[in-house]
Amino acid sequence: MLLIFSVLICSEAYYFGNLLKCNDILIKCKETEVEIGNNNKIVNGLNQICSQYIGSKWTNITHCELEAVKCLLTQMNGLEVNCENISDVMHL
């Protein structure tokens, strides 16, 4: 019983550690946003395609938000980076 509890605690700590890693990616990216801008061709294209696909549920994202969401989706059992998954993560 103690072993199972210890494994669960370690798994939970690992999970939250990964989430903090994604938050760090967002923070570091935001620090450079003034220099690199918050949009690029990829983000603009993604926003255009996803707003058509998702509709009113879609909120345009920035370059830094996309980087953080990609990190989160990877941590969530490697979910695919697509409009629906990005929208779901952004609205958590």
PyMOL commands that place a pseudoatom at each C-alpha (Angstrom):
pseudoatom trace, name=CA, resn=MET, resi=1, chain=A, elem=C, hetatm=0, pos=[0.000, 0.000, 0.000]
pseudoatom trace, name=CA, resn=LEU, resi=2, chain=A, elem=C, hetatm=0, pos=[2.805, 2.428, 0.896]
pseudoatom trace, name=CA, resn=LEU, resi=3, chain=A, elem=C, hetatm=0, pos=[4.600, 1.660, -2.373]
pseudoatom trace, name=CA, resn=ILE, resi=4, chain=A, elem=C, hetatm=0, pos=[1.495, 2.453, -4.435]
pseudoatom trace, name=CA, resn=PHE, resi=5, chain=A, elem=C, hetatm=0, pos=[0.988, 5.716, -2.559]
pseudoatom trace, name=CA, resn=SER, resi=6, chain=A, elem=C, hetatm=0, pos=[4.645, 6.647, -3.109]
pseudoatom trace, name=CA, resn=VAL, resi=7, chain=A, elem=C, hetatm=0, pos=[4.365, 5.919, -6.828]
pseudoatom trace, name=CA, resn=LEU, resi=8, chain=A, elem=C, hetatm=0, pos=[1.248, 8.072, -7.062]
pseudoatom trace, name=CA, resn=ILE, resi=9, chain=A, elem=C, hetatm=0, pos=[2.958, 10.953, -5.274]
pseudoatom trace, name=CA, resn=CYS, resi=10, chain=A, elem=C, hetatm=0, pos=[6.007, 10.701, -7.550]
pseudoatom trace, name=CA, resn=SER, resi=11, chain=A, elem=C, hetatm=0, pos=[3.800, 10.514, -10.649]
pseudoatom trace, name=CA, resn=GLU, resi=12, chain=A, elem=C, hetatm=0, pos=[1.847, 13.559, -9.528]
pseudoatom trace, name=CA, resn=ALA, resi=13, chain=A, elem=C, hetatm=0, pos=[5.028, 15.492, -8.755]
pseudoatom trace, name=CA, resn=TYR, resi=14, chain=A, elem=C, hetatm=0, pos=[6.433, 14.550, -12.176]
pseudoatom trace, name=CA, resn=TYR, resi=15, chain=A, elem=C, hetatm=0, pos=[3.207, 15.694, -13.882]
pseudoatom trace, name=CA, resn=PHE, resi=16, chain=A, elem=C, hetatm=0, pos=[3.178, 19.067, -12.125]
pseudoatom trace, name=CA, resn=GLY, resi=17, chain=A, elem=C, hetatm=0, pos=[6.891, 19.460, -12.774]
pseudoatom trace, name=CA, resn=ASN, resi=18, chain=A, elem=C, hetatm=0, pos=[6.186, 19.059, -16.478]
pseudoatom trace, name=CA, resn=LEU, resi=19, chain=A, elem=C, hetatm=0, pos=[3.412, 21.642, -16.302]
pseudoatom trace, name=CA, resn=LEU, resi=20, chain=A, elem=C, hetatm=0, pos=[5.791, 24.062, -14.607]
pseudoatom trace, name=CA, resn=LYS, resi=21, chain=A, elem=C, hetatm=0, pos=[8.257, 23.431, -17.434]
pseudoatom trace, name=CA, resn=CYS, resi=22, chain=A, elem=C, hetatm=0, pos=[5.600, 24.547, -19.922]
pseudoatom trace, name=CA, resn=ASN, resi=23, chain=A, elem=C, hetatm=0, pos=[4.911, 27.638, -17.840]
pseudoatom trace, name=CA, resn=ASP, resi=24, chain=A, elem=C, hetatm=0, pos=[8.637, 28.437, -17.871]
pseudoatom trace, name=CA, resn=ILE, resi=25, chain=A, elem=C, hetatm=0, pos=[8.626, 28.158, -21.665]
pseudoatom trace, name=CA, resn=LEU, resi=26, chain=A, elem=C, hetatm=0, pos=[5.783, 30.686, -21.801]
pseudoatom trace, name=CA, resn=ILE, resi=27, chain=A, elem=C, hetatm=0, pos=[7.505, 33.103, -19.422]
pseudoatom trace, name=CA, resn=LYS, resi=28, chain=A, elem=C, hetatm=0, pos=[10.850, 32.951, -21.246]
pseudoatom trace, name=CA, resn=CYS, resi=29, chain=A, elem=C, hetatm=0, pos=[9.162, 33.403, -24.604]
pseudoatom trace, name=CA, resn=LYS, resi=30, chain=A, elem=C, hetatm=0, pos=[7.176, 36.404, -23.319]
pseudoatom trace, name=CA, resn=GLU, resi=31, chain=A, elem=C, hetatm=0, pos=[10.471, 38.034, -22.302]
pseudoatom trace, name=CA, resn=THR, resi=32, chain=A, elem=C, hetatm=0, pos=[11.579, 38.032, -25.954]
pseudoatom trace, name=CA, resn=GLU, resi=33, chain=A, elem=C, hetatm=0, pos=[8.183, 38.898, -27.403]
pseudoatom trace, name=CA, resn=VAL, resi=34, chain=A, elem=C, hetatm=0, pos=[9.054, 42.585, -27.768]
pseudoatom trace, name=CA, resn=GLU, resi=35, chain=A, elem=C, hetatm=0, pos=[11.998, 41.671, -30.002]
pseudoatom trace, name=CA, resn=ILE, resi=36, chain=A, elem=C, hetatm=0, pos=[10.468, 38.847, -32.044]
pseudoatom trace, name=CA, resn=GLY, resi=37, chain=A, elem=C, hetatm=0, pos=[6.813, 39.920, -31.986]
pseudoatom trace, name=CA, resn=ASN, resi=38, chain=A, elem=C, hetatm=0, pos=[3.857, 37.909, -30.808]
pseudoatom trace, name=CA, resn=ASN, resi=39, chain=A, elem=C, hetatm=0, pos=[2.822, 36.603, -34.232]
pseudoatom trace, name=CA, resn=ASN, resi=40, chain=A, elem=C, hetatm=0, pos=[4.497, 35.064, -37.230]
pseudoatom trace, name=CA, resn=LYS, resi=41, chain=A, elem=C, hetatm=0, pos=[3.332, 33.428, -40.482]
pseudoatom trace, name=CA, resn=ILE, resi=42, chain=A, elem=C, hetatm=0, pos=[2.728, 30.093, -38.782]
pseudoatom trace, name=CA, resn=VAL, resi=43, chain=A, elem=C, hetatm=0, pos=[0.655, 31.569, -35.953]
pseudoatom trace, name=CA, resn=ASN, resi=44, chain=A, elem=C, hetatm=0, pos=[-1.290, 33.840, -38.310]
pseudoatom trace, name=CA, resn=GLY, resi=45, chain=A, elem=C, hetatm=0, pos=[-2.080, 30.889, -40.588]
pseudoatom trace, name=CA, resn=LEU, resi=46, chain=A, elem=C, hetatm=0, pos=[-3.029, 28.693, -37.642]
pseudoatom trace, name=CA, resn=ASN, resi=47, chain=A, elem=C, hetatm=0, pos=[-5.330, 31.387, -36.253]
pseudoatom trace, name=CA, resn=GLN, resi=48, chain=A, elem=C, hetatm=0, pos=[-7.009, 31.818, -39.636]
pseudoatom trace, name=CA, resn=ILE, resi=49, chain=A, elem=C, hetatm=0, pos=[-7.533, 28.089, -40.218]
pseudoatom trace, name=CA, resn=CYS, resi=50, chain=A, elem=C, hetatm=0, pos=[-8.626, 27.353, -36.649]
pseudoatom trace, name=CA, resn=SER, resi=51, chain=A, elem=C, hetatm=0, pos=[-11.066, 30.273, -36.493]
pseudoatom trace, name=CA, resn=GLN, resi=52, chain=A, elem=C, hetatm=0, pos=[-12.783, 28.840, -39.584]
pseudoatom trace, name=CA, resn=TYR, resi=53, chain=A, elem=C, hetatm=0, pos=[-12.692, 25.275, -38.240]
pseudoatom trace, name=CA, resn=ILE, resi=54, chain=A, elem=C, hetatm=0, pos=[-13.612, 25.940, -34.591]
pseudoatom trace, name=CA, resn=GLY, resi=55, chain=A, elem=C, hetatm=0, pos=[-15.768, 29.030, -35.074]
pseudoatom trace, name=CA, resn=SER, resi=56, chain=A, elem=C, hetatm=0, pos=[-16.642, 31.374, -32.231]
pseudoatom trace, name=CA, resn=LYS, resi=57, chain=A, elem=C, hetatm=0, pos=[-15.002, 29.097, -29.648]
pseudoatom trace, name=CA, resn=TRP, resi=58, chain=A, elem=C, hetatm=0, pos=[-11.583, 29.919, -31.154]
pseudoatom trace, name=CA, resn=THR, resi=59, chain=A, elem=C, hetatm=0, pos=[-9.498, 32.704, -29.610]
pseudoatom trace, name=CA, resn=ASN, resi=60, chain=A, elem=C, hetatm=0, pos=[-6.449, 33.857, -31.562]
pseudoatom trace, name=CA, resn=ILE, resi=61, chain=A, elem=C, hetatm=0, pos=[-3.215, 32.820, -29.907]
pseudoatom trace, name=CA, resn=THR, resi=62, chain=A, elem=C, hetatm=0, pos=[0.247, 34.325, -29.920]
pseudoatom trace, name=CA, resn=HIS, resi=63, chain=A, elem=C, hetatm=0, pos=[3.551, 32.693, -30.791]
pseudoatom trace, name=CA, resn=CYS, resi=64, chain=A, elem=C, hetatm=0, pos=[4.389, 32.254, -27.100]
pseudoatom trace, name=CA, resn=GLU, resi=65, chain=A, elem=C, hetatm=0, pos=[1.004, 30.768, -26.273]
pseudoatom trace, name=CA, resn=LEU, resi=66, chain=A, elem=C, hetatm=0, pos=[1.454, 28.279, -29.118]
pseudoatom trace, name=CA, resn=GLU, resi=67, chain=A, elem=C, hetatm=0, pos=[4.852, 27.230, -27.750]
pseudoatom trace, name=CA, resn=ALA, resi=68, chain=A, elem=C, hetatm=0, pos=[3.363, 26.678, -24.275]
pseudoatom trace, name=CA, resn=VAL, resi=69, chain=A, elem=C, hetatm=0, pos=[0.345, 24.801, -25.658]
pseudoatom trace, name=CA, resn=LYS, resi=70, chain=A, elem=C, hetatm=0, pos=[2.598, 22.531, -27.733]
pseudoatom trace, name=CA, resn=CYS, resi=71, chain=A, elem=C, hetatm=0, pos=[4.506, 21.745, -24.542]
pseudoatom trace, name=CA, resn=LEU, resi=72, chain=A, elem=C, hetatm=0, pos=[1.287, 20.991, -22.638]
pseudoatom trace, name=CA, resn=LEU, resi=73, chain=A, elem=C, hetatm=0, pos=[-0.072, 18.766, -25.411]
pseudoatom trace, name=CA, resn=THR, resi=74, chain=A, elem=C, hetatm=0, pos=[3.187, 16.824, -25.426]
pseudoatom trace, name=CA, resn=GLN, resi=75, chain=A, elem=C, hetatm=0, pos=[2.879, 16.343, -21.655]
pseudoatom trace, name=CA, resn=MET, resi=76, chain=A, elem=C, hetatm=0, pos=[-0.716, 15.156, -22.094]
pseudoatom trace, name=CA, resn=ASN, resi=77, chain=A, elem=C, hetatm=0, pos=[0.265, 11.784, -23.578]
pseudoatom trace, name=CA, resn=GLY, resi=78, chain=A, elem=C, hetatm=0, pos=[1.559, 13.387, -26.753]
pseudoatom trace, name=CA, resn=LEU, resi=79, chain=A, elem=C, hetatm=0, pos=[-1.756, 14.735, -27.985]
pseudoatom trace, name=CA, resn=GLU, resi=80, chain=A, elem=C, hetatm=0, pos=[-1.718, 16.019, -31.539]
pseudoatom trace, name=CA, resn=VAL, resi=81, chain=A, elem=C, hetatm=0, pos=[-1.213, 19.748, -32.051]
pseudoatom trace, name=CA, resn=ASN, resi=82, chain=A, elem=C, hetatm=0, pos=[-4.434, 20.590, -33.869]
pseudoatom trace, name=CA, resn=CYS, resi=83, chain=A, elem=C, hetatm=0, pos=[-7.105, 23.273, -33.672]
pseudoatom trace, name=CA, resn=GLU, resi=84, chain=A, elem=C, hetatm=0, pos=[-9.430, 21.316, -31.412]
pseudoatom trace, name=CA, resn=ASN, resi=85, chain=A, elem=C, hetatm=0, pos=[-6.738, 20.295, -28.908]
pseudoatom trace, name=CA, resn=ILE, resi=86, chain=A, elem=C, hetatm=0, pos=[-5.242, 23.792, -28.834]
pseudoatom trace, name=CA, resn=SER, resi=87, chain=A, elem=C, hetatm=0, pos=[-8.687, 25.271, -28.204]
pseudoatom trace, name=CA, resn=ASP, resi=88, chain=A, elem=C, hetatm=0, pos=[-9.383, 22.760, -25.417]
pseudoatom trace, name=CA, resn=VAL, resi=89, chain=A, elem=C, hetatm=0, pos=[-6.076, 23.498, -23.681]
pseudoatom trace, name=CA, resn=MET, resi=90, chain=A, elem=C, hetatm=0, pos=[-6.491, 27.262, -24.005]
pseudoatom trace, name=CA, resn=HIS, resi=91, chain=A, elem=C, hetatm=0, pos=[-9.929, 27.103, -22.358]
pseudoatom trace, name=CA, resn=LEU, resi=92, chain=A, elem=C, hetatm=0, pos=[-8.960, 24.925, -19.369]
for i in range(1, 92): cmd.bond("trace and resi %d" % i, "trace and resi %d" % (i + 1))
show_as sticks, trace
zoom trace
